[in-house]
């Protein structure tokens, strides 16, 4: 069954946000490889990252792990949703897409693949 596996926290100042999450929750944060200004979070649970905010009001995004991003984007569209960001690779980690449900909520979907590139 697909479950939540990752989250993104957008920030106007990722360094300041890093300090907040390290102090408030004792999460370890380290620079995220190949993404300028982003930090990967070790929470003791699901993984996450702090990244530069793309636009005002950008919300936290959760990602659901699925066996195939392509299959689940089709399923989302069939269920009445839409694909906001088509399948993209995160080199050496996997693939993601962002969908929108019937209520306008955005949700990421994630496929692990260490061969992604």
C-alpha positions as a printed NumPy array, in Angstrom:
array([[  0.   ,   0.   ,   0.   ],
       [  1.4  ,   3.44 ,  -0.874],
       [  2.481,   5.421,   2.202],
       [  3.994,   8.837,   2.906],
       [  7.768,   8.586,   2.455],
       [  9.059,  12.174,   2.15 ],
       [  8.171,  15.823,   2.69 ],
       [  9.407,  19.161,   1.323],
       [  9.421,  22.321,   3.429],
       [  9.713,  25.475,   1.297],
       [ 11.548,  28.399,   2.904],
       [ 12.348,  31.991,   2.018],
       [ 15.598,  31.503,   3.947],
       [ 16.535,  27.786,   4.005],
       [ 19.437,  28.398,   6.408],
       [ 17.151,  30.087,   8.913],
       [ 14.593,  27.269,   8.518],
       [ 17.373,  24.732,   9.035],
       [ 18.199,  26.346,  12.364],
       [ 14.551,  26.264,  13.405],
       [ 14.059,  22.547,  12.676],
       [ 17.39 ,  21.593,  14.233],
       [ 16.547,  23.481,  17.427],
       [ 12.813,  22.792,  17.643],
       [ 12.884,  19.078,  16.79 ],
       [ 16.596,  18.121,  16.961],
       [ 16.433,  17.012,  13.33 ],
       [ 19.841,  16.784,  11.647],
       [ 20.129,  18.843,   8.466],
       [ 22.887,  18.608,   5.874],
       [ 23.26 ,  20.21 ,   2.445],
       [ 21.271,  18.311,  -0.167],
       [ 23.521,  17.156,  -3.019],
       [ 23.015,  18.921,  -6.358],
       [ 20.245,  21.248,  -5.118],
       [ 21.539,  24.743,  -4.345],
       [ 20.305,  26.068,  -0.997],
       [ 18.509,  22.86 ,   0.031],
       [ 19.02 ,  20.749,   3.156],
       [ 18.159,  17.09 ,   3.661],
       [ 16.527,  16.353,   7.012],
       [ 17.066,  13.252,   9.138],
       [ 13.98 ,  13.039,  11.349],
       [ 14.22 ,   9.542,  12.768],
       [ 11.153,   8.757,  10.654],
       [ 10.331,   9.663,   7.087],
       [ 12.848,  11.76 ,   5.185],
       [ 12.45 ,  15.355,   4.191],
       [ 14.124,  18.467,   2.91 ],
       [ 14.109,  22.21 ,   3.251],
       [ 14.362,  23.935,  -0.112],
       [ 14.152,  27.483,  -1.444],
       [ 10.533,  28.623,  -1.775],
       [  9.457,  28.666,  -5.435],
       [  6.54 ,  31.103,  -4.987],
       [  4.721,  32.951,  -2.174],
       [  2.342,  30.719,  -0.253],
       [  3.969,  27.501,  -1.446],
       [  2.833,  24.808,   1.022],
       [  4.661,  21.853,   2.539],
       [  4.387,  18.926,   0.128],
       [  4.203,  15.295,   1.196],
       [  5.261,  12.472,  -1.115],
       [  3.646,   9.047,  -1.298],
       [  5.885,   6.129,  -2.28 ],
       [  4.539,   4.155,  -5.238],
       [  5.953,   1.349,  -7.385],
       [  5.54 ,   3.388, -10.608],
       [  5.15 ,   7.169, -10.964],
       [  3.809,   6.685, -14.479],
       [  1.095,   4.241, -13.359],
       [  0.021,   6.418, -10.45 ],
       [ -0.213,   9.628, -12.486],
       [ -2.609,   7.745, -14.791],
       [ -4.57 ,   6.513, -11.758],
       [ -4.774,  10.053, -10.348],
       [ -6.113,  11.434, -13.634],
       [ -8.602,   8.575, -13.925],
       [ -9.828,   9.398, -10.395],
       [-10.521,  13.028, -11.381],
       [ -7.236,  14.649, -10.407],
       [ -4.6  ,  16.226, -12.61 ],
       [ -0.849,  16.062, -13.028],
       [  0.827,  19.351, -12.095],
       [  4.465,  18.239, -12.553],
       [  5.173,  15.321, -14.88 ],
       [  7.688,  12.61 , -13.975],
       [ 11.168,  13.963, -13.228],
       [ 14.36 ,  12.226, -12.14 ],
       [ 16.335,  12.863,  -8.991],
       [ 19.686,  11.38 , -10.088],
       [ 20.727,   8.33 ,  -8.13 ],
       [ 17.546,   8.359,  -6.022],
       [ 14.37 ,   7.969,  -8.056],
       [ 11.516,   9.742,  -9.824],
       [  8.734,  12.045,  -8.712],
       [  5.647,  13.781, -10.028],
       [  3.179,  16.165,  -8.402],
       [ -0.547,  15.602,  -8.702],
       [ -3.568,  17.606,  -7.626],
       [ -6.595,  15.893,  -6.131],
       [-10.233,  16.766,  -6.864],
       [-10.132,  19.388,  -4.075],
       [ -7.075,  21.286,  -5.35 ],
       [ -4.617,  19.756,  -2.863],
       [ -1.168,  18.974,  -4.227],
       [  0.606,  15.759,  -3.409],
       [  3.886,  14.327,  -4.607],
       [  4.348,  10.738,  -5.699],
       [  7.733,   9.056,  -5.442],
       [  9.335,   5.984,  -7.053],
       [ 12.632,   4.738,  -5.627],
       [ 15.201,   3.953,  -8.323],
       [ 18.939,   4.236,  -7.576],
       [ 19.554,   4.075, -11.347],
       [ 17.514,   7.239, -12.027],
       [ 19.31 ,   9.851, -13.974]])
